[in-house]
Amino acid sequence: MDHAATTYTLPEVLEAMLPYFSEHFGNPSSLYSIAEVSRRAVEEARGKVAAAIGAEPEEIYFTAGGTESDNWAIKGTAFARRKSGNHIITSAIEHHAVLHACEYLEKQGFSVTYLPVDGDGRVNPADVEEAITDKTILISVMHANNEIGTIQPIAEIGRIARSHRIPFHTDAVQTIGAIGIDVDAMNIDMLSLSAHKFYGPKGVGALYIRKGVRVDSLLHGGGQEKRRRAGTENVPGIVGLGAAIEIATADIDAYAGRLAAMRDRLCRGILETIPHTRLNGHPTERLPGNLNISLEFVEGESILLLLNAHGIAGSTGSACSMGSLEPSHVLRAIGLPHEIAHGSLRLTLGHVNTEEDVNYVLEVLPKVIERLRSISPLSAGESKTGQRD
Ligand SMILES: *Cc1c(COP(=O)(O)O)cnc(C)c1O
């Protein structure tokens, strides 16, 4: 139950990739027949990615994953537009690939506004409008958050960006295959995606760049990707990305509906059987497979270790890193008090999960929490919030 971290590669995706490691190994830039096969495969995948998000094939650029796409969109735009201004608007709950790229730019003389979010993790579009100055050169707000699953009002933020003629980037790494995307209807100028989050291979992704949007290159070298992203194409990975995105976006509603129903049953079961718990993230505007719960008086990593001993893979936003119990920037941004943020548990459902899995977690988790609380120094005394649930 950690599909937000990564997914396995579907057998049919792997099948599609395999010939491009061996039989069809040509370099797409070469001028002979075996290279032509690789070239055609890359262009076919480009068409599939474009079709999945309502873009044109010429607007899709292959990268090494979500991190590169985010870095390219942010730094590439900043460097291309530095003569027009030095101000960037983003949110406090972005993935580190966006946040750390922005922090790097601050060291280079750019100024960044990190918009706050409300208690459910939503950015208020009015805050975006208010943050815009005549120096603003980029707005970047993620489509859905990887920790708490909250979906942002992207179309509205995009509309505001467009009305000020400011390019709008969104990190949609978590939403491909979970929510339908149309870059025109949602007013998106740049969009990051990554294959391993939707049952494709790791190390390959794409950046959508709307025609006419200026972005400097980060990688200089050969003339690949219309001279905008140098380096011999990861042909098997790109073929896998194309196959995976076609499958992931084919029947989103049925898949999302199935996941959301299991997720809701899991959520109700946990909140009803375990005292001192709360749901993090938006109650309805959230990723179908995402559940993020805070459990008071326990520590996230301890929950994970015991769940792992029962064969359950989850994740926490409250890693006890370097001896300090600092909860994640996302849990802090939604205003969770420290003692509640300590024990967060993220379970993200996907393809392989069944109703039996949900039953199993509902059987194991209450026992795990009871055991941890019985030995926890945190549970001595009353809840600081004074609430019993
Ligand atoms: C996983 C993830 C990334 C990073 O993608 P990689 O392909 O792993 O580099 C970026 N943003 C979000 C929201 C993610 O979930």
PDBQT file of the ligand as one rigid body, heavy atoms in Angstrom, charges set to zero:
ROOT
HETATM    1  C1  LIG A 401       7.583  10.908  -7.370  1.00  0.00    +0.000 C 
HETATM    2  C2  LIG A 401       7.323  12.354  -7.524  1.00  0.00    +0.000 A 
HETATM    3  C3  LIG A 401       8.265  13.206  -8.150  1.00  0.00    +0.000 A 
HETATM    4  C4  LIG A 401       9.620  12.719  -8.594  1.00  0.00    +0.000 C 
HETATM    5  O1  LIG A 401       9.535  11.868  -9.697  1.00  0.00    +0.000 OA
HETATM    6  P1  LIG A 401      10.760  10.868 -10.011  1.00  0.00    +0.000 P 
HETATM    7  O2  LIG A 401      10.408  10.294 -11.342  1.00  0.00    +0.000 OA
HETATM    8  O3  LIG A 401      10.763   9.856  -8.929  1.00  0.00    +0.000 OA
HETATM    9  O4  LIG A 401      11.985  11.691 -10.062  1.00  0.00    +0.000 OA
HETATM   10  C5  LIG A 401       7.930  14.525  -8.308  1.00  0.00    +0.000 A 
HETATM   11  N1  LIG A 401       6.751  15.010  -7.887  1.00  0.00    +0.000 NA
HETATM   12  C6  LIG A 401       5.832  14.229  -7.284  1.00  0.00    +0.000 A 
HETATM   13  C7  LIG A 401       4.537  14.819  -6.857  1.00  0.00    +0.000 C 
HETATM   14  C8  LIG A 401       6.085  12.886  -7.075  1.00  0.00    +0.000 A 
HETATM   15  O5  LIG A 401       5.182  12.115  -6.471  1.00  0.00    +0.000 OA
ENDROOT
TORSDOF 0
